[in-house]
């Protein structure tokens, strides 16, 4: 049996966060219902892409904000998945949520639908910092939301934090970390702020209202993150991801290890586990039109693109994804001539103790993680 996963992109938000560059929109209840119907049809039509030997070990509702959907909508989607795919009995089934959407009733309905993990976008536990990035929730709501989730039957809680945010200094970041690890969470994803073109933060940067965090401060914050996680008993299993033992995100781990995954919904990406990628267009209207209730389309071409990766592109992708993980890149997974190239390019970093070998795997060292982007770029083929 092969393991695979399903990603469901829910492109709805109540409002837009200042840093977000993901595809999302604000829409009516009717459009949400049309989206659910279209997504269920896409899930049915594409089920043949998961072979009879494929067991789905994780389902992930991302966004946007999946909890913008009515609870019965998520239950309907899960029922369609169970009818059309081999979902493992112990599958990790995650829903992303915002703290201000979390109520006992919402959590209970999610649990009854089969959701057993919630990933919550907290970003910061400081109200001034939250206001600077247009988050709707407060620090108190975030803390209370974790408790509500745990008290209503879902113990596997992950939270996201961002460092390098406007008005966030080292002291505030330290307070965020202290609060996070006091909440009995199982998993933490934490990322340095990247100010992307087209976002409100980018416009504020152009107007001179905010400045990017200096690199040396990013480094200090990241080291604080790693030390705090280690002291709390968390394992760093990927550059930006930390968890208690046995609580690694199966879904993200599948991406990094090259497993097959099927992406459903507008802008969702898919990979067959070999060399073919597919991504749906980021148009809700086109998506609903093509995958609507009748299964017919007014479009000459389906609203998705397929790309066949070359051998060189696949090698680069393996280097990029595997070296981000604590396990690293297994040399035996590469053809002999690629191994020779990789070893030759890695030698300077091995000598400087920025890369190391561990049981046949090439890994970044603790020091190497700080310049991981430069190292990975140097090891690529292209």
N, C-alpha and C positions, 0 to 999 in steps of 0.2 A: 504493500500500500504506500502511496505517495501522499504527503501532506500538502495542502493548499489552503488558501484563505480567500475571503470575500471582503472587499471594501465597498461601502455604500456612502456616496457623497450626498449629503443633505445641504442644498445651497441656500438655506434660509437663515436670516439673522433678524433680531428685533431692531438692531442698529449696528453701524459699522465701527469697529475699533480702529483707532488712529494708526496702528502699525500694520494692519492686516492687508495682505495682497492676495489671499485666496479668493476663489470665485464664490460669491454669495450675493443674495438679493433679498429685498423685502417684498412680500407679495400677499395676496388675499388667501382666505381659507379655500376658496374654489381652486386656486392654482395649486395649493398644497395637495388637495384631493386628487387633482389631475396628475400631479407629480407622482403620488403614491401608486396610482393605477399604472402609469407609464413604467415606473421602476419595477413593479411586479411583473409586467409583461417582459421587460428586458431580462429580468432574472430567469424567467421561464425559457425564453428563446435562447439564452446563452448557456443553459445548463450543460449542453453537450460539450462545451469547452473544458469541463471538468470530467476527465475520463472515469471509467468504472473503477479504476484503481486509485482514484483520488479521494481522500478523506479531508473534509474541510475542518481544520483544527482551530480556526479563528474567524470570527465575523467582527467587523469594525464599522460602526456608524460614525463618520466624521463630518466635518463641515467647514464653514457654516456652524449652525447650532442644531444638532439632531433633536434636542428636546423642544424645538419649535414645532415639531410634528405632534399631532394628537397621539396619545398613548395607544389608541386602537389602530392607528396607522402603523406604528412600529410593530405591534402584534401581528398585523396582517402581513407585513413584509417578512417577518420571521416565519410565519406559517408557510408562505410561498417558498422560502429557502429550504425548509424542512421537507417539503414535498418534492423538490426538484434536485436537491444535492444530498450527498452523504455527510451529514453534519455529525462530527464526533460527539459521543455522549458527554465527554468532559471538555468540549470546545470552550475556548475563551471568547466570550461575546461582550464586546465593549460598546458603550455609548458615550460620546463626548457630551459634556453638559456645562452650563454656566451656573455659578452659585445662585443667582437670583431666580433660576428656574426650578431649583430643587425644593420640593415639598414632600412630606410623607406619602401623599397620594401618588405623586409622580414616581417616586422610587418604588413603591409597592407595585404599581402597574408595570414598570420596567422589569422588575424581578419576575412577575407572573408571565411576562412575554419571553422570558429566558435570558434576560440580560444578567450577567454575573460579574461585570466589571464596569466601573464608571471612571472616566478620565475627565477631570474638571479643570477648566481654564481659569486658574486663580491669578497668575501673573505677578501679583504682589499682595502683601498684607498691609500695605500702607495706603490710606485713603487719598492722600495728596498725589501719590504716584499713580494710583488707579485713575484719578480724575484727569491726569495729564495725558493718558492714552485712551480716554473716552470709554472706559469700562463702566458698566451700569451698576455693578455690585459694590458693596463696601467690604472692608476687611472682616467686620463682624459677620456679615452674611456668608462669607467664604468659610470661616471657621465653623459656623453653625451648620452649613451645608454638609461638611464632612461628617459631622455627628449625625445628621439626619439620615444620610446614606447608610452609615454603619448601623444605626439603630433600627433600620427598616430592611435588614436582611442582605445587604450587599457589603461584604467586608473588604473586597478587593478594590481599593480606591487609589487612583493615581492622580497627581496634580501636576500642572505645568506652572513653572516660574520663569520669568524673563529677567535677565540682569543687564545693566547699562541703560535703563529707562530714564526718561527725563525726570528730574528732581530726585533721582535715586542715587544716593551716595553709598560709600562702603558701609557706613553704620546702619543705614536702612536695609541694605542687603543682608547684613548679619542678622538683623531682627527678623527678616523674612525667613531665613534659614532656620533660626531657632523656633519660630512658630510652626513652620512646615513639619519639622521632625518631632514636634510635640503632639501631633494629631493622630498618630498611629496609622499613618498611610502605609501602603505597601510598595508604592512606586513613585518616583519623581522624574519628570522630564524637565530639563532646564536649558535654556538657549540664550546666547548673547543677542541683544537687539540688533537687527539688521534693518536699516531704514531704506525701504524699497521705493523706487520711483512709482508715482501714481497714488501713493498713500497720503493721508493728511499729515502724517509726521514728516514726510518728504517735503511737502509744501511749507511746513513750518521751518524746516531746516533751510530751505531756499530763501525764506524771508528773514533769516537770521534770528529766529525766535528760540531755537534750540541748537545745541552743538552735539556732535557725536562724542561718545565717551572715549577718552584716550585709551590707546591700546594697553598701556601699563595698568590702567584701572580694570579693564576687562580681565587681564591676566590675574590680578589680585583677587577679583571677585570669583573667578573660576577656581582658583586654588582654595578659596574659602568654601566654595560649594563642595569640592572633593573631600576636604578635611571634615566638614560637617556630616556629609553622607557616611563617610567611613566611621566616624565616631558613633553614628546612629545604627551601625550594623548593616548599612546598605552596600551592595556590590556595584561597582561601576562596570557595566557590561557593554557599554557603548559610550562614545565620547560625551554625549549629552543625556544619557539615561542611566538611572540608578534604581536599584530595587533591593528589597529583602530577598534572601535566598529563596529560590523556587518561584519568585514572582516577576521574572523577566517578562516583558510584553511579548507574547507569542507572535502577535501580528507584526510588530516591527522587526522582530528577530527573523521572521520569514522573509521580509524584504531584503535584509542584509545578507541572508544566506542563499538568496537566489531561488526561493520557492515560487511555484506558480501562484498567482493571485488574479482574481477577476474583480474589476472595478465597475460598479454600477452607479448610474446617475450622471448628471452633467459635470464635465471636466474630470471624471474619474479615470484613472490609469489602470491598465492591466498588463500582465506579463505571463507568457506561457511556460516559464521556467527554463527555456532554451535560448531563443534568439529573437522572439517576436514580441513587440510592444504594441499596445493600442491605447489611444486616449480619446475619450468622448469630448465633443466640442463643449465650450462653456456657454451655451445658449439654452436656457430653460425652455424657451418657446420652441426651438427646433427639437429639443429632446422630447417634449410632450407631444409634439406633432408627429414625430417618427414612431415613438413607442406608445402612442395613445391606445385607447380601448379597442379600436378596430384592428390595430396591427398594420394599418396601411399608412402610406406616407405621401405627402405632396412634394417631397424632395427628390431630385434626381439621384443624389448621393446620400448615403446614410450619414448621420452627424457624428462621425468618428474617423480617426486616421490610424492607419496601421504602418508600422515601421519594422523592417527586418534588419536586425543589428548585424554588422559585419564582424568578422573574427576579431579585428582590432578593437572595434567598439565594445564588444563583449568582454575582452580582456580588460579594457579601461574601466568598465563598470564593475568587474569583479574586484579590481584593485581598490576602487573608490569605496565600495560598500563593505568589503571584508576588513579592510584596515581600520575602519571606524570602530570595529568591535574589539572587545578585550581578548576574544579568542584569536583573532587575527586571520591571516590568509594562509590557507594550506597549500604548500607548493605542489603537492601531488595533484591538486585540482587543475593545474595548468599543463599544457603540452610542454615537452622537454625544452624546445627552443625558447618558449616564453619564460620558463624557469631560469634559463641561463641569462636572458636579458634582465629579468627582475633582480637576480642576484648581483649582476654587474652594476645596475643602477642603485641598488640598496647598499653596496659596500661602504661608501663614505659615511652613511648614516649609521651603519653597524659599528664602524670604528669610533664614532662619536657618542655611542650609546643612546642614539635616538631611535634606533630600531634594534630588535633582538629576535632570536629564535627561541621558540618554546614548543617542544614536542612536534617539530616539523611545521610549525606555523610561524609566519613572519608577523611580528607584532610591534606596535608603537610602544616605546617605553613611557614612563611617566613624564619625562622631559620632552619626548618626541611629540606627545599630544599637543603641546603648546604651538608647534609649527606643523601640525598634521596636514594642513592644506598644501603647504609648500612641498612636503615630502611626497604626498600622494601624487601631486602634479608631476613631480620629477620621475616617478616610477611608471607613469602612464606611457603608452606606446606612441600616441599621437603628438 
